[in-house]
Amino acid sequence: MPDGLFRREAFAYDMIYGDGSTLFLRWAQAQGVGRIADGIGMLIEQAAESFFLWRGVRPDTRSVFALLRAPG
């Protein structure tokens, strides 16, 4: 991809998630993007919404984010 596609205030989002940044997110950061995110948030929040629909209780997702982002 050509250089200079992003402004500093751009937001790069990759729906893929896993341990560490994806190739796209690393590239976007190298291009100067100020904010990045992967798809783990979407996965967690979709699971919480499904839980709410089935059980009528909306779980607090902050602890899940913390657990999945914890080193080790």
C-alpha positions in Angstrom: 0.0 0.0 0.0 1.2 3.5 -0.7 2.5 5.7 2.1 0.6 8.8 3.3 -2.9 7.3 3.3 -3.6 8.2 6.9 -3.8 11.3 8.9 -2.5 11.3 12.5 -6.1 11.6 13.8 -7.2 8.6 11.8 -8.5 5.5 13.5 -7.4 2.1 12.1 -9.7 -0.9 13.0 -9.0 -4.5 12.2 -11.8 -7.0 12.9 -9.2 -9.7 13.4 -7.9 -10.2 17.0 -5.3 -12.3 18.7 -2.1 -12.1 20.6 -0.4 -9.0 19.5 -1.1 -6.5 16.7 -2.1 -7.6 13.2 0.0 -6.8 10.2 -2.5 -4.2 9.2 -2.5 -2.4 12.6 1.4 -2.5 12.7 1.5 -1.0 9.3 -1.1 1.7 10.2 0.9 2.7 13.2 4.0 2.9 11.1 2.1 5.2 8.8 1.4 7.5 11.8 -2.2 6.5 12.7 -2.9 7.8 16.2 -5.5 5.3 17.3 -5.9 1.6 16.5 -8.2 -1.3 17.7 -8.6 -4.9 16.9 -11.8 -7.0 16.8 -11.8 -8.3 20.4 -14.1 -5.6 21.6 -16.7 -6.5 19.0 -16.4 -10.1 19.9 -16.9 -9.4 23.6 -19.8 -7.0 23.2 -21.6 -9.3 20.7 -21.3 -12.1 23.3 -22.6 -9.9 26.0 -25.6 -8.8 23.8 -26.4 -12.5 23.1 -26.2 -13.3 26.8 -28.6 -10.4 27.4 -31.1 -11.7 24.8 -31.0 -15.2 26.2 -30.8 -14.5 29.9 -32.2 -10.9 30.4 -29.0 -9.8 32.1 -26.4 -7.5 30.6 -23.0 -8.6 31.8 -20.3 -6.1 32.7 -17.7 -6.6 30.0 -14.8 -4.6 31.6 -13.5 -7.6 33.5 -13.5 -9.7 30.3 -11.5 -7.0 28.4 -9.0 -6.9 31.3 -8.7 -10.7 31.4 -8.1 -11.0 27.6 -5.7 -8.1 27.5 -3.7 -9.3 30.6 -0.1 -10.2 29.8 0.8 -13.9 30.0 
